[in-house]
Amino acid sequence: MSQLAEARAFAPASVGNIGVGFDLLGHTVGGLGDTAWVRRIDAPEVRISAIEGHFPGIETIPLAAARNTAGRALMALRAQTGIDFGFELRLAKGIPLGSGLGGSAASCVAALVAGNALLPEPLERHALYDCALEGESVASNSRQGDNVAPMLLGGVVLADAQRMIALDAPDWLYAAVVHPEQTLETRHARAVLAAPYPLSQVVQHCGHLALFLTGLARGERALIAAGLQDVLVEPRRAALIPGFAQVKAAALAHDALGASISGGGPSVFAWFDDAARAGAAADAMQQAFAAAGFDSQAYVGPVNGPRAELLAVDAPSQVQRLAASSR
């Protein structure tokens, strides 16, 4: 039986939807994320002792476990495994609230990876997925895996209600992700999608998704670019993000394969077939946001981004066994 008492884990940010894969596709973003410290306690419950960070709105994140994505995920982990002990959780937020970069999901996944390390028999990553969906549901009132799945597996992932599937993506694909100093709540961003869509538009969107997935599988730039066009969600959300049209235009002017809204926004992402192009485009995208009156931060890295990882436990000799069990 594991004697571990405390563990720390980090989960990266993510681009949800990837434009054409609403609630289905996502990939991780290196350079920022959330950290969770989880401590084993005798009481059969989940407690949140503190949430740290310097972003506006941190104080509004609930400490009640059932109303917190990370807390709810750990509650689900306890229920799934039937353990007789509980968890105490501390979070450090590295992802701004309402950024469209998967902040609620990152807290959830970091907590799960740390909590999993404290189990007598740690679970495989795929076995954590349902707990992650339960945690993420707190933020959006729905169970979608486009953020939690890539955080659990790394890279580009296809996620539905039951499973998550890692997708092969060419190593030459790079993303530029720009987060303006704006906030857009997930619930608000989802509310504008409530009205029905005409069948012709749905069919067009399905065609784009098929082209995009085929392009990834074949490693064909032209197919990826042909498919990376969101005709469903982006048109309804674009008006919620001041400067979006100009930022997208700046990305496309720098040879982006495509550009759209990251998650629920207001962050904007673009894909490129070269790291240098992605870097140059990130600068231009930031300038476009500045012209609209908003400072921003940019992140550039491979589309095949990192996954959530265990950083430390209180028994160093156990790290190798835990790392192997998390594969």
Contacts in CASP RR format, 6 or more apart in sequence:
PFRMAT RR
TARGET T0000
AUTHOR 0000-0000-0000
METHOD contacts of the structure
MODEL  1
MSQLAEARAFAPASVGNIGVGFDLLGHTVGGLGDTAWVRRIDAPEVRISA
IEGHFPGIETIPLAAARNTAGRALMALRAQTGIDFGFELRLAKGIPLGSG
LGGSAASCVAALVAGNALLPEPLERHALYDCALEGESVASNSRQGDNVAP
MLLGGVVLADAQRMIALDAPDWLYAAVVHPEQTLETRHARAVLAAPYPLS
QVVQHCGHLALFLTGLARGERALIAAGLQDVLVEPRRAALIPGFAQVKAA
ALAHDALGASISGGGPSVFAWFDDAARAGAAADAMQQAFAAAGFDSQAYV
GPVNGPRAELLAVDAPSQVQRLAASSR
1 120 0 8 1.000
2 118 0 8 1.000
2 119 0 8 1.000
2 120 0 8 1.000
2 121 0 8 1.000
2 122 0 8 1.000
2 318 0 8 1.000
3 315 0 8 1.000
4 40 0 8 1.000
4 117 0 8 1.000
4 118 0 8 1.000
4 313 0 8 1.000
4 314 0 8 1.000
4 315 0 8 1.000
4 318 0 8 1.000
5 39 0 8 1.000
5 40 0 8 1.000
5 118 0 8 1.000
5 314 0 8 1.000
6 37 0 8 1.000
6 38 0 8 1.000
6 39 0 8 1.000
6 40 0 8 1.000
6 118 0 8 1.000
6 313 0 8 1.000
6 314 0 8 1.000
7 37 0 8 1.000
7 38 0 8 1.000
7 114 0 8 1.000
7 115 0 8 1.000
7 117 0 8 1.000
7 118 0 8 1.000
7 310 0 8 1.000
7 312 0 8 1.000
7 313 0 8 1.000
7 314 0 8 1.000
8 35 0 8 1.000
8 36 0 8 1.000
8 37 0 8 1.000
8 38 0 8 1.000
8 114 0 8 1.000
8 310 0 8 1.000
8 311 0 8 1.000
8 312 0 8 1.000
8 313 0 8 1.000
9 35 0 8 1.000
9 36 0 8 1.000
9 38 0 8 1.000
9 110 0 8 1.000
9 111 0 8 1.000
9 113 0 8 1.000
9 114 0 8 1.000
9 115 0 8 1.000
9 117 0 8 1.000
9 308 0 8 1.000
9 309 0 8 1.000
9 310 0 8 1.000
9 311 0 8 1.000
10 33 0 8 1.000
10 34 0 8 1.000
10 35 0 8 1.000
10 36 0 8 1.000
10 110 0 8 1.000
10 308 0 8 1.000
10 309 0 8 1.000
10 311 0 8 1.000
11 33 0 8 1.000
11 34 0 8 1.000
11 36 0 8 1.000
11 105 0 8 1.000
11 106 0 8 1.000
11 107 0 8 1.000
11 108 0 8 1.000
11 109 0 8 1.000
11 110 0 8 1.000
11 113 0 8 1.000
11 151 0 8 1.000
11 308 0 8 1.000
12 28 0 8 1.000
12 29 0 8 1.000
12 30 0 8 1.000
12 31 0 8 1.000
12 32 0 8 1.000
12 33 0 8 1.000
12 106 0 8 1.000
12 151 0 8 1.000
12 154 0 8 1.000
12 305 0 8 1.000
12 306 0 8 1.000
12 307 0 8 1.000
12 308 0 8 1.000
13 28 0 8 1.000
13 29 0 8 1.000
13 30 0 8 1.000
13 31 0 8 1.000
13 32 0 8 1.000
13 33 0 8 1.000
13 95 0 8 1.000
13 101 0 8 1.000
13 102 0 8 1.000
13 103 0 8 1.000
13 106 0 8 1.000
13 177 0 8 1.000
13 299 0 8 1.000
14 26 0 8 1.000
14 27 0 8 1.000
14 28 0 8 1.000
14 29 0 8 1.000
14 101 0 8 1.000
14 102 0 8 1.000
14 105 0 8 1.000
14 106 0 8 1.000
14 146 0 8 1.000
14 147 0 8 1.000
14 150 0 8 1.000
14 151 0 8 1.000
15 26 0 8 1.000
15 27 0 8 1.000
15 28 0 8 1.000
15 29 0 8 1.000
15 101 0 8 1.000
15 175 0 8 1.000
15 177 0 8 1.000
15 262 0 8 1.000
15 263 0 8 1.000
15 267 0 8 1.000
15 269 0 8 1.000
16 25 0 8 1.000
16 26 0 8 1.000
16 27 0 8 1.000
16 100 0 8 1.000
16 102 0 8 1.000
16 146 0 8 1.000
16 147 0 8 1.000
16 150 0 8 1.000
16 262 0 8 1.000
16 263 0 8 1.000
16 264 0 8 1.000
17 23 0 8 1.000
17 24 0 8 1.000
17 25 0 8 1.000
17 26 0 8 1.000
17 146 0 8 1.000
17 230 0 8 1.000
17 233 0 8 1.000
17 260 0 8 1.000
17 261 0 8 1.000
17 262 0 8 1.000
17 263 0 8 1.000
17 264 0 8 1.000
18 25 0 8 1.000
18 26 0 8 1.000
18 27 0 8 1.000
18 146 0 8 1.000
18 156 0 8 1.000
18 212 0 8 1.000
18 228 0 8 1.000
18 260 0 8 1.000
18 269 0 8 1.000
19 25 0 8 1.000
19 228 0 8 1.000
19 230 0 8 1.000
19 233 0 8 1.000
19 234 0 8 1.000
19 260 0 8 1.000
19 261 0 8 1.000
20 205 0 8 1.000
20 208 0 8 1.000
20 209 0 8 1.000
20 212 0 8 1.000
20 227 0 8 1.000
20 228 0 8 1.000
20 229 0 8 1.000
20 230 0 8 1.000
21 146 0 8 1.000
21 209 0 8 1.000
21 212 0 8 1.000
21 230 0 8 1.000
22 146 0 8 1.000
22 230 0 8 1.000
22 232 0 8 1.000
22 233 0 8 1.000
23 142 0 8 1.000
23 144 0 8 1.000
23 145 0 8 1.000
23 146 0 8 1.000
24 144 0 8 1.000
24 145 0 8 1.000
24 146 0 8 1.000
24 158 0 8 1.000
24 159 0 8 1.000
24 160 0 8 1.000
25 146 0 8 1.000
25 156 0 8 1.000
25 157 0 8 1.000
25 158 0 8 1.000
25 159 0 8 1.000
26 146 0 8 1.000
26 147 0 8 1.000
26 149 0 8 1.000
26 150 0 8 1.000
26 156 0 8 1.000
26 157 0 8 1.000
26 159 0 8 1.000
27 150 0 8 1.000
27 154 0 8 1.000
27 155 0 8 1.000
27 156 0 8 1.000
27 157 0 8 1.000
27 169 0 8 1.000
27 175 0 8 1.000
27 303 0 8 1.000
27 304 0 8 1.000
27 305 0 8 1.000
28 150 0 8 1.000
28 151 0 8 1.000
28 154 0 8 1.000
28 155 0 8 1.000
28 305 0 8 1.000
28 306 0 8 1.000
28 307 0 8 1.000
29 101 0 8 1.000
29 175 0 8 1.000
29 177 0 8 1.000
29 299 0 8 1.000
29 301 0 8 1.000
29 305 0 8 1.000
30 299 0 8 1.000
30 301 0 8 1.000
30 305 0 8 1.000
30 306 0 8 1.000
31 299 0 8 1.000
32 94 0 8 1.000
32 95 0 8 1.000
32 101 0 8 1.000
32 299 0 8 1.000
33 94 0 8 1.000
33 95 0 8 1.000
33 103 0 8 1.000
33 106 0 8 1.000
33 110 0 8 1.000
34 91 0 8 1.000
34 92 0 8 1.000
34 93 0 8 1.000
34 94 0 8 1.000
34 95 0 8 1.000
34 103 0 8 1.000
34 106 0 8 1.000
34 107 0 8 1.000
34 110 0 8 1.000
35 91 0 8 1.000
35 92 0 8 1.000
35 94 0 8 1.000
35 110 0 8 1.000
35 311 0 8 1.000
36 70 0 8 1.000
36 89 0 8 1.000
36 90 0 8 1.000
36 91 0 8 1.000
36 92 0 8 1.000
36 107 0 8 1.000
36 110 0 8 1.000
36 111 0 8 1.000
36 113 0 8 1.000
36 114 0 8 1.000
37 89 0 8 1.000
37 90 0 8 1.000
37 91 0 8 1.000
37 92 0 8 1.000
37 114 0 8 1.000
38 74 0 8 1.000
38 87 0 8 1.000
38 88 0 8 1.000
38 89 0 8 1.000
38 111 0 8 1.000
38 114 0 8 1.000
38 115 0 8 1.000
38 117 0 8 1.000
38 118 0 8 1.000
39 87 0 8 1.000
39 88 0 8 1.000
39 89 0 8 1.000
40 85 0 8 1.000
40 86 0 8 1.000
40 87 0 8 1.000
40 88 0 8 1.000
40 118 0 8 1.000
41 47 0 8 1.000
41 85 0 8 1.000
41 86 0 8 1.000
41 87 0 8 1.000
41 88 0 8 1.000
42 85 0 8 1.000
42 86 0 8 1.000
43 85 0 8 1.000
43 86 0 8 1.000
44 78 0 8 1.000
44 84 0 8 1.000
44 85 0 8 1.000
44 86 0 8 1.000
45 65 0 8 1.000
45 86 0 8 1.000
46 65 0 8 1.000
46 71 0 8 1.000
46 74 0 8 1.000
46 75 0 8 1.000
46 78 0 8 1.000
46 86 0 8 1.000
46 87 0 8 1.000
46 88 0 8 1.000
46 89 0 8 1.000
47 65 0 8 1.000
47 87 0 8 1.000
47 88 0 8 1.000
47 89 0 8 1.000
48 63 0 8 1.000
48 64 0 8 1.000
48 65 0 8 1.000
48 68 0 8 1.000
48 70 0 8 1.000
48 71 0 8 1.000
48 88 0 8 1.000
48 89 0 8 1.000
48 90 0 8 1.000
48 91 0 8 1.000
49 88 0 8 1.000
49 89 0 8 1.000
49 90 0 8 1.000
50 90 0 8 1.000
50 91 0 8 1.000
51 58 0 8 1.000
51 61 0 8 1.000
51 63 0 8 1.000
51 90 0 8 1.000
51 91 0 8 1.000
51 93 0 8 1.000
52 58 0 8 1.000
52 90 0 8 1.000
52 91 0 8 1.000
52 92 0 8 1.000
52 93 0 8 1.000
53 92 0 8 1.000
53 93 0 8 1.000
53 94 0 8 1.000
55 93 0 8 1.000
55 94 0 8 1.000
55 96 0 8 1.000
55 97 0 8 1.000
56 96 0 8 1.000
56 97 0 8 1.000
56 183 0 8 1.000
57 97 0 8 1.000
58 93 0 8 1.000
58 97 0 8 1.000
60 97 0 8 1.000
61 68 0 8 1.000
61 93 0 8 1.000
61 97 0 8 1.000
62 68 0 8 1.000
65 71 0 8 1.000
65 72 0 8 1.000
65 74 0 8 1.000
65 75 0 8 1.000
65 89 0 8 1.000
66 72 0 8 1.000
66 75 0 8 1.000
67 138 0 8 1.000
68 107 0 8 1.000
68 138 0 8 1.000
69 104 0 8 1.000
69 105 0 8 1.000
69 107 0 8 1.000
69 108 0 8 1.000
69 135 0 8 1.000
69 136 0 8 1.000
69 138 0 8 1.000
69 139 0 8 1.000
70 89 0 8 1.000
70 91 0 8 1.000
70 107 0 8 1.000
70 108 0 8 1.000
70 110 0 8 1.000
70 111 0 8 1.000
70 112 0 8 1.000
70 135 0 8 1.000
71 89 0 8 1.000
71 108 0 8 1.000
71 111 0 8 1.000
71 135 0 8 1.000
72 108 0 8 1.000
72 134 0 8 1.000
72 135 0 8 1.000
72 137 0 8 1.000
72 138 0 8 1.000
73 108 0 8 1.000
73 109 0 8 1.000
73 111 0 8 1.000
73 112 0 8 1.000
73 131 0 8 1.000
73 132 0 8 1.000
73 134 0 8 1.000
73 135 0 8 1.000
73 136 0 8 1.000
74 87 0 8 1.000
74 89 0 8 1.000
74 111 0 8 1.000
74 112 0 8 1.000
74 115 0 8 1.000
74 131 0 8 1.000
75 134 0 8 1.000
76 130 0 8 1.000
76 131 0 8 1.000
76 134 0 8 1.000
76 135 0 8 1.000
77 112 0 8 1.000
77 115 0 8 1.000
77 116 0 8 1.000
77 119 0 8 1.000
77 128 0 8 1.000
77 131 0 8 1.000
78 86 0 8 1.000
78 87 0 8 1.000
80 127 0 8 1.000
80 130 0 8 1.000
80 131 0 8 1.000
81 119 0 8 1.000
81 123 0 8 1.000
83 119 0 8 1.000
83 120 0 8 1.000
87 115 0 8 1.000
87 118 0 8 1.000
89 111 0 8 1.000
91 107 0 8 1.000
91 110 0 8 1.000
91 111 0 8 1.000
93 103 0 8 1.000
93 107 0 8 1.000
94 106 0 8 1.000
95 101 0 8 1.000
95 102 0 8 1.000
95 103 0 8 1.000
95 106 0 8 1.000
96 103 0 8 1.000
96 179 0 8 1.000
96 183 0 8 1.000
97 103 0 8 1.000
97 183 0 8 1.000
98 183 0 8 1.000
98 184 0 8 1.000
98 185 0 8 1.000
98 186 0 8 1.000
98 265 0 8 1.000
98 266 0 8 1.000
99 179 0 8 1.000
99 183 0 8 1.000
99 265 0 8 1.000
99 266 0 8 1.000
99 267 0 8 1.000
100 179 0 8 1.000
100 184 0 8 1.000
100 186 0 8 1.000
100 261 0 8 1.000
100 262 0 8 1.000
100 263 0 8 1.000
100 264 0 8 1.000
100 265 0 8 1.000
100 266 0 8 1.000
100 267 0 8 1.000
101 177 0 8 1.000
101 179 0 8 1.000
101 262 0 8 1.000
101 263 0 8 1.000
101 267 0 8 1.000
102 147 0 8 1.000
102 263 0 8 1.000
103 147 0 8 1.000
104 136 0 8 1.000
104 138 0 8 1.000
104 139 0 8 1.000
104 140 0 8 1.000
104 147 0 8 1.000
104 186 0 8 1.000
105 132 0 8 1.000
105 136 0 8 1.000
105 139 0 8 1.000
105 145 0 8 1.000
105 147 0 8 1.000
105 148 0 8 1.000
105 151 0 8 1.000
106 147 0 8 1.000
106 151 0 8 1.000
106 308 0 8 1.000
108 132 0 8 1.000
108 135 0 8 1.000
108 136 0 8 1.000
108 148 0 8 1.000
109 128 0 8 1.000
109 132 0 8 1.000
109 148 0 8 1.000
109 151 0 8 1.000
109 152 0 8 1.000
109 308 0 8 1.000
110 308 0 8 1.000
112 128 0 8 1.000
112 131 0 8 1.000
112 132 0 8 1.000
113 128 0 8 1.000
113 152 0 8 1.000
113 308 0 8 1.000
113 309 0 8 1.000
113 310 0 8 1.000
113 326 0 8 1.000
114 310 0 8 1.000
116 122 0 8 1.000
116 123 0 8 1.000
116 128 0 8 1.000
116 326 0 8 1.000
117 310 0 8 1.000
117 313 0 8 1.000
117 322 0 8 1.000
117 326 0 8 1.000
121 325 0 8 1.000
122 322 0 8 1.000
122 325 0 8 1.000
122 326 0 8 1.000
123 325 0 8 1.000
124 325 0 8 1.000
124 326 0 8 1.000
124 327 0 8 1.000
125 152 0 8 1.000
125 153 0 8 1.000
125 326 0 8 1.000
125 327 0 8 1.000
126 152 0 8 1.000
126 163 0 8 1.000
126 164 0 8 1.000
128 152 0 8 1.000
129 145 0 8 1.000
129 148 0 8 1.000
129 149 0 8 1.000
129 152 0 8 1.000
129 159 0 8 1.000
129 163 0 8 1.000
129 164 0 8 1.000
132 145 0 8 1.000
132 148 0 8 1.000
132 149 0 8 1.000
132 151 0 8 1.000
132 152 0 8 1.000
133 143 0 8 1.000
133 144 0 8 1.000
133 145 0 8 1.000
133 148 0 8 1.000
133 161 0 8 1.000
134 143 0 8 1.000
136 143 0 8 1.000
136 144 0 8 1.000
136 145 0 8 1.000
136 147 0 8 1.000
136 148 0 8 1.000
137 143 0 8 1.000
139 186 0 8 1.000
140 186 0 8 1.000
140 187 0 8 1.000
140 190 0 8 1.000
141 187 0 8 1.000
142 190 0 8 1.000
143 161 0 8 1.000
144 159 0 8 1.000
145 159 0 8 1.000
145 164 0 8 1.000
146 157 0 8 1.000
146 159 0 8 1.000
146 263 0 8 1.000
147 263 0 8 1.000
148 159 0 8 1.000
149 157 0 8 1.000
149 158 0 8 1.000
149 159 0 8 1.000
149 164 0 8 1.000
150 156 0 8 1.000
150 157 0 8 1.000
150 159 0 8 1.000
150 307 0 8 1.000
151 307 0 8 1.000
151 308 0 8 1.000
152 164 0 8 1.000
152 307 0 8 1.000
152 308 0 8 1.000
153 164 0 8 1.000
153 166 0 8 1.000
153 307 0 8 1.000
154 166 0 8 1.000
154 304 0 8 1.000
154 305 0 8 1.000
154 306 0 8 1.000
154 307 0 8 1.000
154 308 0 8 1.000
155 166 0 8 1.000
155 167 0 8 1.000
155 169 0 8 1.000
155 303 0 8 1.000
155 304 0 8 1.000
155 305 0 8 1.000
155 306 0 8 1.000
155 307 0 8 1.000
156 166 0 8 1.000
156 167 0 8 1.000
156 169 0 8 1.000
156 216 0 8 1.000
156 303 0 8 1.000
156 304 0 8 1.000
157 164 0 8 1.000
157 165 0 8 1.000
157 166 0 8 1.000
157 167 0 8 1.000
158 164 0 8 1.000
158 165 0 8 1.000
158 167 0 8 1.000
158 213 0 8 1.000
159 165 0 8 1.000
167 213 0 8 1.000
167 216 0 8 1.000
167 217 0 8 1.000
168 216 0 8 1.000
168 217 0 8 1.000
169 216 0 8 1.000
169 303 0 8 1.000
169 304 0 8 1.000
170 216 0 8 1.000
170 219 0 8 1.000
171 302 0 8 1.000
171 304 0 8 1.000
172 273 0 8 1.000
172 274 0 8 1.000
173 224 0 8 1.000
173 271 0 8 1.000
173 272 0 8 1.000
173 273 0 8 1.000
173 302 0 8 1.000
173 303 0 8 1.000
173 304 0 8 1.000
174 271 0 8 1.000
174 272 0 8 1.000
174 273 0 8 1.000
174 274 0 8 1.000
174 275 0 8 1.000
174 277 0 8 1.000
174 278 0 8 1.000
174 279 0 8 1.000
174 300 0 8 1.000
174 301 0 8 1.000
174 302 0 8 1.000
174 303 0 8 1.000
175 269 0 8 1.000
175 270 0 8 1.000
175 271 0 8 1.000
175 272 0 8 1.000
175 278 0 8 1.000
175 300 0 8 1.000
175 301 0 8 1.000
175 302 0 8 1.000
175 303 0 8 1.000
176 251 0 8 1.000
176 256 0 8 1.000
176 269 0 8 1.000
176 270 0 8 1.000
176 272 0 8 1.000
176 278 0 8 1.000
176 279 0 8 1.000
176 281 0 8 1.000
176 282 0 8 1.000
176 285 0 8 1.000
176 298 0 8 1.000
176 299 0 8 1.000
176 300 0 8 1.000
176 301 0 8 1.000
177 262 0 8 1.000
177 267 0 8 1.000
177 268 0 8 1.000
177 269 0 8 1.000
177 282 0 8 1.000
177 298 0 8 1.000
177 299 0 8 1.000
177 300 0 8 1.000
178 247 0 8 1.000
178 267 0 8 1.000
178 268 0 8 1.000
178 269 0 8 1.000
178 282 0 8 1.000
178 285 0 8 1.000
178 286 0 8 1.000
178 289 0 8 1.000
178 296 0 8 1.000
178 297 0 8 1.000
178 298 0 8 1.000
178 299 0 8 1.000
179 266 0 8 1.000
179 267 0 8 1.000
179 296 0 8 1.000
179 297 0 8 1.000
179 298 0 8 1.000
179 299 0 8 1.000
180 241 0 8 1.000
180 243 0 8 1.000
180 266 0 8 1.000
180 267 0 8 1.000
180 268 0 8 1.000
180 289 0 8 1.000
180 292 0 8 1.000
180 294 0 8 1.000
180 295 0 8 1.000
180 296 0 8 1.000
181 294 0 8 1.000
181 295 0 8 1.000
181 296 0 8 1.000
182 241 0 8 1.000
182 242 0 8 1.000
182 266 0 8 1.000
182 294 0 8 1.000
183 266 0 8 1.000
184 240 0 8 1.000
184 241 0 8 1.000
184 264 0 8 1.000
184 265 0 8 1.000
184 266 0 8 1.000
186 264 0 8 1.000
188 240 0 8 1.000
189 237 0 8 1.000
189 240 0 8 1.000
189 263 0 8 1.000
189 264 0 8 1.000
189 265 0 8 1.000
190 264 0 8 1.000
192 236 0 8 1.000
192 237 0 8 1.000
192 240 0 8 1.000
193 233 0 8 1.000
193 236 0 8 1.000
193 237 0 8 1.000
197 232 0 8 1.000
201 231 0 8 1.000
201 232 0 8 1.000
202 232 0 8 1.000
204 231 0 8 1.000
205 230 0 8 1.000
205 231 0 8 1.000
205 232 0 8 1.000
207 227 0 8 1.000
208 226 0 8 1.000
208 227 0 8 1.000
208 228 0 8 1.000
208 229 0 8 1.000
208 230 0 8 1.000
208 231 0 8 1.000
209 227 0 8 1.000
211 223 0 8 1.000
211 224 0 8 1.000
211 226 0 8 1.000
211 227 0 8 1.000
212 223 0 8 1.000
212 224 0 8 1.000
212 226 0 8 1.000
212 227 0 8 1.000
212 228 0 8 1.000
214 220 0 8 1.000
214 223 0 8 1.000
215 223 0 8 1.000
215 224 0 8 1.000
215 227 0 8 1.000
216 224 0 8 1.000
221 257 0 8 1.000
221 273 0 8 1.000
224 257 0 8 1.000
224 271 0 8 1.000
225 257 0 8 1.000
225 258 0 8 1.000
228 257 0 8 1.000
228 258 0 8 1.000
228 260 0 8 1.000
228 271 0 8 1.000
229 258 0 8 1.000
230 260 0 8 1.000
230 261 0 8 1.000
233 261 0 8 1.000
234 260 0 8 1.000
234 261 0 8 1.000
237 261 0 8 1.000
237 264 0 8 1.000
237 265 0 8 1.000
238 244 0 8 1.000
238 245 0 8 1.000
238 261 0 8 1.000
240 265 0 8 1.000
240 266 0 8 1.000
241 261 0 8 1.000
241 265 0 8 1.000
241 266 0 8 1.000
241 268 0 8 1.000
242 292 0 8 1.000
242 293 0 8 1.000
242 294 0 8 1.000
243 288 0 8 1.000
243 289 0 8 1.000
243 291 0 8 1.000
243 292 0 8 1.000
243 294 0 8 1.000
244 261 0 8 1.000
244 266 0 8 1.000
244 268 0 8 1.000
246 288 0 8 1.000
246 289 0 8 1.000
246 291 0 8 1.000
246 292 0 8 1.000
247 259 0 8 1.000
247 268 0 8 1.000
247 285 0 8 1.000
247 288 0 8 1.000
247 289 0 8 1.000
247 292 0 8 1.000
248 259 0 8 1.000
248 260 0 8 1.000
248 268 0 8 1.000
248 270 0 8 1.000
249 288 0 8 1.000
250 281 0 8 1.000
250 284 0 8 1.000
250 285 0 8 1.000
250 287 0 8 1.000
250 288 0 8 1.000
251 258 0 8 1.000
251 259 0 8 1.000
251 268 0 8 1.000
251 270 0 8 1.000
251 281 0 8 1.000
251 284 0 8 1.000
251 285 0 8 1.000
252 258 0 8 1.000
252 259 0 8 1.000
252 270 0 8 1.000
253 284 0 8 1.000
254 272 0 8 1.000
254 277 0 8 1.000
254 280 0 8 1.000
254 281 0 8 1.000
254 284 0 8 1.000
255 272 0 8 1.000
255 273 0 8 1.000
255 277 0 8 1.000
255 281 0 8 1.000
256 270 0 8 1.000
256 271 0 8 1.000
256 272 0 8 1.000
256 277 0 8 1.000
256 281 0 8 1.000
257 270 0 8 1.000
257 271 0 8 1.000
257 272 0 8 1.000
257 273 0 8 1.000
258 270 0 8 1.000
258 271 0 8 1.000
259 268 0 8 1.000
259 269 0 8 1.000
259 270 0 8 1.000
259 271 0 8 1.000
260 268 0 8 1.000
260 269 0 8 1.000
260 270 0 8 1.000
261 267 0 8 1.000
261 268 0 8 1.000
261 269 0 8 1.000
262 268 0 8 1.000
262 269 0 8 1.000
268 285 0 8 1.000
270 278 0 8 1.000
270 281 0 8 1.000
270 285 0 8 1.000
271 303 0 8 1.000
272 278 0 8 1.000
272 281 0 8 1.000
275 300 0 8 1.000
275 301 0 8 1.000
275 302 0 8 1.000
278 300 0 8 1.000
278 301 0 8 1.000
279 298 0 8 1.000
279 300 0 8 1.000
282 298 0 8 1.000
282 299 0 8 1.000
282 300 0 8 1.000
283 298 0 8 1.000
285 296 0 8 1.000
285 298 0 8 1.000
286 296 0 8 1.000
286 298 0 8 1.000
289 295 0 8 1.000
289 296 0 8 1.000
290 296 0 8 1.000
310 319 0 8 1.000
310 322 0 8 1.000
310 323 0 8 1.000
310 326 0 8 1.000
313 319 0 8 1.000
313 322 0 8 1.000
END
